[in-house]
Amino acid sequence: MDGGALYRSLKYYVLTQQQQEFNGYPRPHYDKDRAVINSKNITQVKSMPGLKLAPDERICDRCTTVFRVDCKGMPIRRDDPCSYHWGRSYQRRGHKTPYTCCSRESNSIGCTVNQWHISENLDNLKGFVRTTDKPQPADGNYGVYALDCEMCYTTEGGEVLHVTVVSSECETVLDTLVKPTNPVLDYNTRFSGISEQDLRCVTTTLRDVQDILLDKFSNKTILIGHSLDGDLRALRLIHDTVIDTGVVFPHSQGPPFKRALKTLCQVYLSRNIQKEGGGHSCAEDAIACMELMMWKAKMELPLNRRTYPAKRILESRTQLTATMSWTNIDKNLLKGPAFYKVMQRHVISITKQELNGFPRPHPYCKSRAIINAANLNKLRSKPAVSLALYECICDRCNTRYNVNSRGSPIGEQGACCYHWGRSFRNPETKTSSPFTCCGQNGDAKGCTVGKWHISNIGNLNNLEGYVQTIEKPSPADGDYGVYALDCEMCYTTAGSDLVCITVVSSDCRIVYETLVKPSNPVLDYNTRFSGITENDLRNVTTTLEDVQAFLLNLLSSKAILIGHDFGTDLRALKLIHDTVVDTSIVFPHARGPPFKKGLKKLALDILEKDIQKEVGGHNSTEDAIACMELMIWKLSLFSDKRRNVKLESPKVPRLEFELLGHIRVP
């Protein structure tokens, strides 16, 4: 997943202002160098909610003893050592488990003794800095970073000793030791891994670190961390766009309980971290947080991974990734070379591509294409109609209208009154069913009014600007790749222009996903189906040429592309590709051509999966994954037939994918 896609995906998990306040994150004060912190929800304070403290009193964070401090924050009594357990005791089934540090009972005296009591001082909230807004990058990616700090205890609470920042590629951006500002009470070496000797020659101050972070981060840069509120308080940094893995992966008992980063890594990444006896590693913890969120983004593909609100991709994210589990599937089919080889039997022949209106290469001009327009549904509906040079037939209401040389409607055309739903004709009774959009009879006047008439005839006349995939060296295993592709289009003066494209791999991971700026003036954004509005494309700079360049780099001419009614997508992409699989042909309509089953119906009948149910528009990722799942189901069925195994039920089982690139085989 590239930086822009990752940034858009992770925006879904950014904590709201209310979540930040609830979890004790520093929030801005009307004084610029101060912060506001809701101390009610910080664990140490919640442990004794009814206790009122004098101005010079604090509660020890380790042993919960009330102790007094002088005007500089130094504990007054030295003859009252801090006796505590550095491990944890968990509440399970009505009783507490022994401490993990010494295996003593939960009510036992502490196994570790320190000279000083320590406490985080939430009264000293000066010296905070806040990240500022910066110019938007061309790709809209403000950056994604993971941050982790190690702290010591001083007279003013926790202070940062070590800070590490890693990028989305898990490369270290900042890694430095920091000299504490106030007298140190405990270096917390057991966890920080830092001793007094390590800081002897360190000159970097907290202010130096703040300057680096303010220069590096915009206020829209995504910062990831575990219990990141503690790190930001130690850094005295106010930042709006944060992701806390302690919140994203919640504890089963809910707040204020949080799962440890070590536990999360063991459960989700199958990795054992923080196993060194000399303290935690900032870099290891930061990388773990980044990888957890990358796993989460790939696993769930959240509904607003795109920045525009109109997409309404799926209210339920659980069905967006492929989560099938077939009991009768031949597991060998799902491995790259075997999957590619078996999928080849469903590749459409060149003759079928021509009959179904797929773009084919021009014999003389490389940048042109040939399309058999006679076999496209829109033109087949009225084959006897002849049109003048600048005359078109509206695809929605079948009205004739005139256009200028650029394709824009001219003259008094009248509004486009149409039904966006369908009316199906019964061949036996020769009657039409009511329209699915409004329930009116098949001959009723349109229920929707559009400002402009629209037509795809421009796509069939303007056959310039096409590109063709080329043959590349054969991979060692013979697997050129299998991908599913889906596009969303808008209507422009030149016909249908691409506005969104998603490509997924054979394991249903997103390979490429982007919004695309239309090349021609837009007549209708087709928001009901595309989910795209004018506002969504306001800052988009990706062009059709950029998309073509990416696909030519990704695909060999022998890579298998899967789609539904795929000729439409290839015409919008202005892409000529020989090795294609069209699910509308693989799963034919009972009445034969030119009728085709809708992808929604195929997914419902075969996969028992309800897609395209949002009124805000289709989801190109959902549709592409559905096409891939349909073909995997087809291959599993074919494999069972070859082994003379009868499927127990027509209901489709579902295959379980590990979205980190592995297929879990029981």
C-alpha positions in Angstrom: 0.0 0.0 0.0 1.6 3.3 -1.1 1.8 6.3 1.2 -1.3 8.1 0.0 -3.5 5.0 0.2 -2.2 4.2 3.6 -2.8 7.8 4.8 -6.4 7.6 3.6 -7.0 4.2 5.1 -5.6 5.2 8.5 -7.7 8.4 8.7 -10.6 6.2 9.8 -8.8 5.3 13.0 -7.8 8.9 14.0 -9.0 9.6 17.5 -11.8 12.3 17.8 -11.4 15.3 20.0 -13.7 13.6 22.6 -11.6 10.4 22.5 -8.4 12.4 23.1 -9.9 14.3 26.0 -11.3 11.1 27.6 -7.9 9.4 27.3 -6.0 12.3 28.9 -4.3 13.7 25.7 -3.0 17.3 26.0 -5.4 19.7 24.4 -4.8 23.4 23.5 -5.2 26.1 26.1 -6.0 29.8 25.3 -2.4 30.4 26.3 -0.3 29.1 23.5 2.4 27.6 25.7 -0.1 25.8 28.0 -2.2 22.7 27.7 -5.4 21.3 29.2 -5.5 17.7 30.3 -8.6 15.8 31.6 -6.9 14.1 34.6 -10.1 12.3 35.7 -9.4 9.5 33.2 -5.7 9.0 33.9 -5.3 5.6 35.6 -3.2 6.8 38.6 -5.8 9.5 39.5 -8.8 7.2 38.9 -7.5 4.6 41.3 -8.4 6.9 44.3 -11.3 9.0 42.9 -12.6 10.4 46.2 -9.3 11.5 47.6 -8.7 15.3 47.9 -5.0 16.4 47.9 -3.4 19.5 49.4 -1.3 21.6 47.0 1.9 20.0 48.2 0.6 16.4 48.2 0.8 13.8 45.5 -0.1 10.1 45.0 2.8 7.8 44.2 2.2 6.1 40.8 3.8 2.9 42.0 2.6 2.3 45.6 -0.3 4.7 45.7 1.1 6.3 48.9 0.3 10.0 49.5 3.5 11.9 49.9 4.5 15.6 50.3 6.8 17.6 48.1 8.6 20.9 48.5 8.3 23.9 46.2 10.6 22.3 43.6 8.7 19.0 43.5 11.3 17.1 45.6 9.8 14.5 48.1 10.2 15.9 51.6 10.6 12.6 53.6 13.5 10.4 52.7 12.8 7.8 55.4 9.6 6.6 53.7 10.8 4.4 50.8 8.5 3.4 47.9 7.8 -0.4 48.1 6.0 -1.7 45.0 5.5 -4.4 42.4 6.8 -3.6 39.0 4.8 -6.4 37.5 1.0 -6.7 37.1 -1.8 -8.5 38.9 -4.9 -9.2 36.7 -8.5 -9.4 37.8 -9.9 -12.8 36.5 -13.1 -14.5 37.5 -13.6 -12.5 40.7 -10.1 -12.7 42.0 -6.7 -11.2 41.3 -3.9 -13.3 39.9 -0.4 -13.2 41.5 2.0 -10.5 40.4 4.0 -11.3 37.2 7.2 -9.9 38.7 7.5 -12.1 41.8 4.5 -14.5 41.7 3.3 -13.1 45.1 -0.3 -12.7 46.0 -2.0 -9.4 45.0 -2.2 -8.2 48.6 1.4 -8.8 49.3 4.0 -6.1 50.1 6.0 -4.8 47.2 9.0 -6.9 46.0 11.0 -3.8 44.9 12.0 -0.8 47.0 13.0 2.6 45.7 14.3 5.6 47.6 11.7 8.1 46.2 8.0 8.1 45.6 7.2 9.3 42.1 4.2 10.9 40.4 3.2 12.6 37.2 2.6 16.3 37.8 -0.5 17.3 35.9 -0.5 20.8 37.4 2.6 21.9 35.5 1.1 22.3 32.0 3.5 25.0 30.7 6.0 24.6 27.9 3.7 22.8 25.5 4.0 23.4 21.7 1.4 22.6 19.0 1.9 21.3 15.5 0.7 23.8 12.8 -1.1 23.5 9.5 1.2 23.3 6.4 0.5 23.4 2.6 -1.2 20.3 1.3 1.1 17.9 -0.6 0.1 17.1 -4.2 -1.0 13.6 -3.4 -2.8 14.6 -0.2 -0.4 12.5 1.9 0.7 14.5 5.0 2.7 11.5 6.2 2.2 8.6 8.6 4.7 8.1 11.5 4.9 6.0 14.6 6.4 7.4 17.7 7.6 5.9 21.0 9.3 7.4 24.0 11.1 6.1 27.1 10.7 8.2 30.2 12.3 8.7 33.6 10.7 10.1 36.7 11.8 13.6 37.8 10.6 16.1 40.4 8.1 17.3 37.7 6.8 13.9 36.7 7.6 11.9 33.7 10.3 13.4 31.3 11.4 12.0 28.0 14.8 10.3 27.9 14.7 8.7 24.5 12.5 9.3 21.5 12.2 7.4 18.2 10.1 8.2 15.2 9.7 5.8 12.3 8.1 6.3 8.9 5.4 4.2 7.2 8.2 2.1 5.7 9.4 1.4 9.2 12.6 3.4 8.6 14.0 5.5 11.5 13.4 9.2 11.0 14.5 10.4 14.5 16.3 8.5 17.2 17.9 10.5 20.0 18.6 10.5 23.7 17.3 13.6 25.6 18.7 15.3 28.6 16.1 15.7 31.4 15.2 19.3 32.4 14.6 18.6 36.1 16.4 16.5 38.8 15.9 12.8 38.2 14.3 10.6 40.9 14.3 7.3 39.0 15.7 6.5 35.6 13.2 3.6 35.3 16.0 1.6 33.8 14.0 -1.7 34.0 11.7 -0.4 31.3 13.5 2.5 29.7 16.8 0.7 29.4 18.6 4.0 30.1 20.9 4.7 33.1 22.6 7.8 34.4 25.8 6.8 32.6 24.0 6.8 29.2 23.0 10.5 29.6 26.4 11.8 30.8 27.4 13.3 27.5 23.9 14.0 26.1 23.2 17.7 25.2 19.9 17.3 23.3 17.1 19.0 25.2 13.4 18.6 25.1 13.2 21.9 23.2 15.5 20.6 20.5 13.2 17.6 20.0 10.2 19.8 19.9 11.7 21.9 17.2 12.5 18.8 15.1 9.0 17.5 15.4 7.4 20.8 14.6 9.5 21.1 11.5 8.7 17.5 10.5 5.0 17.2 11.2 1.9 19.0 10.0 -1.1 19.1 12.3 -2.6 16.6 9.7 0.3 14.2 9.9 -0.9 10.9 11.4 1.1 9.9 14.6 0.7 6.4 15.8 1.6 5.1 19.2 0.6 2.9 22.1 -1.0 4.8 24.9 0.3 7.8 23.0 -1.1 10.3 25.5 1.8 9.5 27.9 4.3 10.1 25.1 2.8 13.4 24.1 2.6 14.6 27.7 6.3 13.8 28.1 7.1 15.6 24.8 4.8 18.5 25.8 3.4 18.3 22.3 -0.2 19.0 21.3 -1.2 17.1 18.1 -4.7 16.7 16.6 -4.2 13.7 14.3 -3.3 10.7 16.4 -3.9 6.9 16.4 -3.6 5.0 19.6 -3.3 1.2 19.3 -4.5 1.0 22.9 -7.8 2.4 21.7 -8.0 0.8 18.2 -7.4 -2.7 19.8 -9.6 -2.3 22.9 -9.6 -4.4 26.0 -12.4 -6.9 26.4 -13.4 -5.1 29.7 -13.5 -1.7 28.0 -11.9 1.6 29.3 -9.9 2.3 31.3 -8.3 -1.1 30.7 -5.9 -1.3 27.8 -4.1 -4.2 26.3 -0.3 -4.2 26.4 1.6 -3.6 23.2 3.5 -6.9 23.9 0.2 -8.8 24.0 -1.1 -7.1 20.8 2.0 -8.1 18.9 1.8 -11.7 20.1 -1.9 -12.0 19.1 -2.0 -10.1 15.8 1.6 -10.1 14.5 2.8 -13.4 16.1 5.8 -11.6 17.3 7.5 -11.5 20.7 8.7 -8.0 21.6 10.1 -6.4 24.8 11.9 -9.6 25.7 15.2 -8.0 26.6 16.0 -7.7 30.3 17.7 -4.4 29.8 14.6 -2.4 29.0 12.3 -1.7 26.1 13.5 -0.6 22.6 11.9 2.6 21.3 12.5 1.6 17.7 11.0 -1.9 18.2 7.9 -0.5 19.9 7.4 2.2 17.3 7.7 -0.3 14.4 5.3 -2.7 16.2 2.7 0.1 16.4 3.1 0.9 12.7 2.8 -2.7 11.7 -0.2 -3.2 13.8 -2.0 -0.4 12.1 -0.9 -1.5 8.7 -2.3 -4.9 9.5 -5.6 -3.3 10.8 -5.9 -1.2 7.6 -5.4 -4.2 5.3 -7.7 -6.4 7.4 -10.7 -4.1 7.6 -10.4 -1.6 4.8 -12.5 1.0 6.6 -15.5 2.7 5.1 -14.0 6.1 4.9 -10.5 5.3 3.9 -11.0 7.9 1.2 -11.2 11.5 2.3 -14.6 12.2 0.7 -17.7 11.6 2.8 -19.9 10.7 -0.1 -18.4 7.3 -0.7 -20.4 5.5 2.0 -18.4 2.4 1.0 -19.9 -0.1 3.4 -21.6 0.5 6.7 -20.3 -2.9 7.7 -16.6 -3.3 7.1 -16.5 -7.0 7.9 -17.6 -8.0 4.4 -15.3 -5.7 2.5 -12.3 -8.0 2.6 -12.5 -11.6 1.4 -13.5 -13.8 4.3 -14.6 -17.0 2.7 -14.0 -20.5 3.9 -14.6 -23.3 1.5 -14.4 -26.8 2.9 -14.3 -28.5 -0.5 -11.8 -26.2 -2.1 -8.6 -27.5 -3.6 -6.0 -25.5 -1.6 -3.4 -25.9 -4.4 -5.6 -23.8 -6.7 -4.9 -20.7 -4.5 -1.2 -20.7 -5.0 0.1 -18.2 -7.5 1.3 -20.4 -10.5 -1.5 -23.0 -10.1 -4.1 -20.3 -9.7 -2.9 -18.5 -12.8 -2.8 -21.7 -14.9 -6.3 -22.8 -14.0 -7.7 -19.3 -14.4 -6.4 -19.2 -18.0 -9.3 -21.6 -19.1 -11.8 -18.7 -18.5 -9.9 -16.1 -20.5 -12.1 -14.6 -23.2 -11.1 -15.2 -26.8 -10.3 -12.3 -29.1 -13.5 -13.1 -31.0 -15.6 -12.8 -27.9 -13.9 -9.6 -26.9 -14.8 -8.1 -30.3 -18.4 -9.3 -30.0 -18.7 -7.7 -26.5 -17.3 -4.3 -27.5 -13.8 -4.7 -25.9 -11.2 -2.3 -27.3 -8.9 -4.0 -29.8 -5.7 -2.6 -31.3 -5.8 -0.6 -34.5 -3.8 -2.2 -37.3 -1.8 0.9 -38.1 -1.9 3.4 -35.2 -0.6 2.4 -31.8 -2.5 5.1 -30.0 -5.9 4.1 -31.5 -8.3 1.3 -30.8 -11.1 -0.4 -32.7 -14.4 -1.1 -31.0 -17.3 -3.1 -32.5 -20.0 -0.7 -31.6 -22.8 -2.7 -33.2 -22.7 -5.2 -30.3 -23.0 -2.7 -27.4 -26.3 -2.6 -25.6 -27.0 1.1 -26.0 -26.7 1.0 -29.7 -28.4 -2.3 -30.1 -31.6 -1.0 -28.5 -32.4 1.1 -31.6 -30.4 -0.4 -34.5 -32.3 1.3 -37.3 -31.8 4.9 -36.1 -29.3 6.9 -38.1 -27.8 10.0 -36.5 -26.4 13.2 -37.9 -22.8 14.2 -37.3 -23.5 16.2 -34.2 -26.5 14.3 -33.0 -26.7 11.9 -30.1 -29.3 9.7 -28.4 -29.5 10.1 -24.6 -28.5 6.9 -22.8 -31.0 7.6 -20.0 -34.2 8.9 -21.7 -33.6 8.0 -25.4 -34.1 11.6 -26.5 -32.3 12.9 -29.5 -30.2 16.0 -28.9 -27.6 18.1 -30.6 -24.0 18.7 -29.4 -21.2 21.0 -30.5 -17.8 20.0 -31.8 -16.6 19.4 -28.3 -19.6 17.2 -27.3 -21.4 19.7 -25.1 -25.3 19.7 -25.5 -26.5 22.8 -27.4 -29.9 24.5 -28.1 -33.2 24.0 -26.3 -32.8 20.3 -25.4 -35.2 20.1 -22.4 -34.4 18.3 -19.2 -33.4 14.6 -19.1 -36.3 12.8 -17.4 -35.5 9.2 -16.8 -35.7 6.2 -14.5 -32.4 5.2 -12.8 -33.8 1.8 -11.9 -34.7 -1.1 -14.2 -37.9 -2.5 -15.7 -37.7 -6.2 -16.7 -39.7 -7.6 -19.5 -41.4 -11.0 -19.0 -41.0 -13.0 -22.3 -44.0 -15.2 -21.6 -46.6 -12.5 -20.7 -44.8 -9.8 -22.8 -45.3 -7.3 -20.1 -42.8 -5.1 -18.2 -42.4 -5.1 -14.5 -42.5 -1.8 -12.5 -39.3 0.2 -12.3 -37.1 -0.8 -9.4 -36.4 2.9 -8.5 -40.0 4.2 -8.0 -42.4 1.2 -8.5 -44.1 2.9 -11.4 -45.2 0.9 -14.5 -42.8 0.2 -17.3 -44.3 2.9 -19.5 -44.4 5.6 -16.8 -42.6 9.0 -17.2 -39.2 9.2 -15.6 -39.0 9.8 -11.9 -35.6 11.6 -11.9 -34.6 14.8 -13.8 -31.1 15.5 -14.9 -29.8 18.8 -16.2 -28.1 17.4 -19.2 -28.7 14.6 -21.7 -25.7 12.2 -21.7 -24.4 9.6 -24.1 -21.5 7.2 -24.4 -21.3 7.7 -28.1 -18.2 10.0 -27.5 -16.3 7.0 -26.2 -16.9 5.1 -29.4 -16.0 8.0 -31.7 -12.9 9.2 -29.8 -10.6 6.2 -30.1 -7.4 8.1 -29.6 -5.2 8.0 -26.5 -5.4 4.2 -26.0 -2.4 2.2 -24.6 -1.8 -1.5 -24.8 -0.1 -3.7 -22.3 3.1 -5.4 -23.6 4.6 -8.8 -23.1 7.2 -8.9 -20.4 9.9 -11.6 -19.5 8.3 -14.8 -18.3 8.5 -15.2 -14.5 10.4 -18.2 -13.2 7.2 -19.9 -12.0 5.2 -18.8 -15.0 2.8 -16.7 -12.9 2.2 -13.4 -14.6 -0.4 -12.4 -12.0 -4.1 -12.4 -11.5 -5.9 -9.2 -10.7 -9.5 -8.0 -10.4 -10.3 -4.4 -11.5 -13.3 -2.1 -11.2 -13.9 1.5 -12.2 -16.4 4.2 -11.4 -17.2 6.6 -14.1 -18.9 10.0 -14.6 -20.5 11.4 -17.7 -18.6 14.1 -19.6 -18.9 15.8 -22.9 -16.8 13.0 -24.4 -18.8 10.1 -22.9 -17.8 8.2 -19.8 -14.6 9.4 -18.0 -12.9 7.5 -15.2 -13.2 9.0 -11.7 -12.1 6.0 -9.5 -10.2 2.8 -10.0 -9.4 -0.1 -7.7 -7.1 -3.1 -8.5 -7.0 -6.1 -6.1 -4.7 -9.1 -6.2 -5.7 -12.7 -6.1 -5.7 -12.7 -2.3 -8.0 -9.7 -2.4 -5.5 -7.1 -1.2 -5.7 -3.7 -2.7 -2.9 -3.2 -5.2 -3.9 0.2 -6.5 -6.7 2.6 -5.6 -7.1 6.2 -6.6 -9.5 9.0 -7.6 -9.0 10.3 -11.1 -9.5 13.8 -12.4 -11.8 13.7 -15.5 -10.2 14.8 -18.8 -13.3 16.6 -20.1 -16.0 18.9 -18.7 -18.4 16.9 -16.5 -22.1 16.8 -17.3 -23.1 14.4 -14.5 -21.0 12.9 -11.7 -23.4 9.9 -11.6 -23.1 10.1 -7.8 -26.0 7.6 -7.3 -23.8 4.9 -8.7 -20.2 6.2 -8.6 -20.5 7.7 -5.1 -18.3 10.6 -6.3 -19.2 14.3 -6.1 -17.6 17.4 -7.5 -16.2 18.2 -4.0 -14.5 14.8 -3.8 -12.5 15.6 -6.9 -11.6 19.2 -6.1 -8.0 18.5 -5.0 -7.4 15.4 -7.1 -4.5 15.7 -9.5 -4.2 12.1 -10.7 -5.0 11.9 -14.4 -6.0 9.1 -16.8 -2.4 9.1 -18.1 -1.1 8.5 -14.6 -3.4 5.5 -14.2 -2.4 4.1 -17.6 1.3 4.5 -16.7 0.8 2.6 -13.4 -1.1 -0.3 -15.1 1.4 -0.6 -17.9 4.2 -0.9 -15.3 2.2 -3.4 -13.2 0.7 -5.6 -15.9 2.2 -7.8 -18.6 0.0 -8.6 -21.6 -0.3 -12.1 -20.1 -1.5 -11.0 -16.7 -5.1 -12.0 -16.1 -7.5 -9.1 -15.5 -10.9 -10.0 -14.0 -14.0 -7.7 -14.1 -17.7 -7.5 -14.6 -19.0 -6.2 -18.0 -15.3 -5.5 -18.4 -15.4 -3.8 -21.8 -16.9 -0.7 -20.2 -14.0 -0.4 -17.7 -11.3 -0.9 -20.4 -12.9 1.7 -22.6 -13.0 4.2 -19.7 -9.3 3.4 -19.0 -8.5 3.5 -22.7 -6.6 0.3 -22.2 -6.1 -2.6 -24.6 -5.4 -5.9 -22.8 -5.6 -9.4 -24.3 -5.9 -11.6 -21.2 -9.3 -10.8 -19.6 -11.9 -12.7 -17.7 -15.5 -11.2 -17.7 -17.7 -12.6 -15.0 -20.8 -11.5 -17.0 -19.7 -14.0 -19.7 -18.4 -16.7 -17.3 -21.8 -16.7 -15.5 -24.2 -16.1 -18.5 -27.8 -14.9 -18.4 -30.4 -17.7 -18.9 -31.7 -15.9 -22.0 -28.3 -15.6 -23.5 -26.7 -12.5 -25.1 -27.2 -9.6 -25.1 -28.6 -10.1 -21.6 -26.2 -10.1 -18.7 -26.6 -10.8 -15.0 -25.8 -7.9 -12.7 -22.8 -8.3 -10.4 -25.1 -7.8 -7.4 -27.3 -10.7 -8.4 -24.3 -13.0 -9.0 -22.8 -12.2 -5.6 -26.2 -12.8 -3.9 -27.0 -16.0 -5.7 -23.5 -17.6 -5.7 -21.6 -16.1 -2.8 -24.7 -15.2 -0.6 -23.1 -11.8 -0.3 -25.2 -8.6 -0.5 -23.2 -5.9 -2.3 -24.1 -2.5 -3.7 -26.7 -1.9 -1.1 -25.6 1.7 -0.2 -27.6 4.6 -1.8 -24.5 6.7 -1.8 -22.9 4.8 -4.6 -21.1 1.5 -5.5 -17.8 0.6 -4.0 -15.1 -0.2 -6.6 -13.1 -2.2 -4.0 -16.2 -4.3 -3.0 -17.0 -5.0 -6.7 -13.5 -6.0 -7.6 -13.3 -8.3 -4.6 -16.7 -9.8 -5.5 -15.4 -10.5 -9.1 -12.3 -12.3 -7.6 -14.4 -14.3 -5.2 -16.7 -15.4 -8.0 -13.9 -16.7 -10.1 -12.3 -18.5 -7.1 -15.7 -20.1 -6.5 -15.8 -21.1 -10.1 -12.4 -22.7 -10.0 -13.2 -24.6 -6.8 -16.4 -25.9 -8.3 -14.5 -27.0 -11.5 -11.9 -28.7 -9.3 -14.5 -30.6 -7.4 -16.1 -31.8 -10.6 -12.8 -33.1 -11.9 -12.4 -35.1 -8.8 -16.0 -36.3 -9.1 -16.8 -34.8 -5.8 -20.4 -33.6 -5.4 -20.8 -30.3 -3.4 -22.9 -30.8 -0.4 -24.9 -27.6 -0.8 -25.4 -24.9 -3.5 -24.7 -22.4 -0.8 -21.2 -20.9 -1.2 -18.7 -21.5 1.6 -16.3 -18.7 2.2 -12.5 -18.8 2.0 -10.5 -17.2 4.8 -7.7 -15.0 3.8 -4.9 -13.6 5.9 -4.7 -10.1 4.5 -1.0 -9.9 5.2 -0.4 -12.0 2.2 -0.8 -15.5 3.5 -3.7 -17.9 3.1 -4.7 -19.8 6.2 -5.1 -23.5 5.3 -6.6 -25.6 8.1 
